[in-house]
Amino acid sequence: MPLIRKIEIFLRENKIPWTKFGRLSVRDPRFVEDLRNGRQPGKAVSRRVEDFMSIWREDHGA
């Protein structure tokens, strides 16, 4: 599954604004918008985002 799809599901499940997600996960409030517009993140950024979502789910019981 593409990263942007995973993020969109995560945002919907956790009711987090996309700008907050970008700020918290990669310190870039435009991150999700850029992905929606075709940005392709590198492996390190993708890993960082995946780790962020995993930790968030553990901490918030999602």
N, C-alpha and C positions, 0 to 999 in steps of 0.2 A: 504494500500500500504506500502511495507517495506520502512524503512528510507533510505536505500541506493538508492532505485529507485527514491524517492523524491529528493534526493541530485543530482543524475545524471541528472534529468530533470532540476533542478535549475541551475546546472553548464552549461548545454547546452543553456538554455534560457538567461542566464546572461553573458555568455562567460567569466566565472571566472575559472582560473586554479584550479585544485583540491587541490594543496598544499596551495594556498592562502586561499581557502575556509576553510580548516582545521585550518590554523593559525588564521584566523579571528573569526571563530565560537567557537573553543574549545582549541585554542593555541597549536594545534598539527598538524604540516604540513603533517604527515603521516596518519591522521585520515581516510580520504577517501580510501586510499590504504588498510589500515587495514580492513575497512568495506568490501571492495571488496574481501578481503581474508578470510572473515568469522567472523570478530570481531562483537560481539553483545554488543552494548552500553547499559548502564543502563538507567533507566527512567530519571534521572536528566540530563544526557548528551543528550539524545534524545530530551527532552524538550528544552534544551539550543539551540540545532541545529534548531529545529522547530521555536523557537522564533527568532533566528538570520535570518532565511530565510524570515519570515514574516516581520520583521523590514526592511530588505534589500529591499523587494518588495515595501513596503510603501515609503521608502526614494528614491527609484530609479524608481518608476512608472512602475514596472513590473507586 
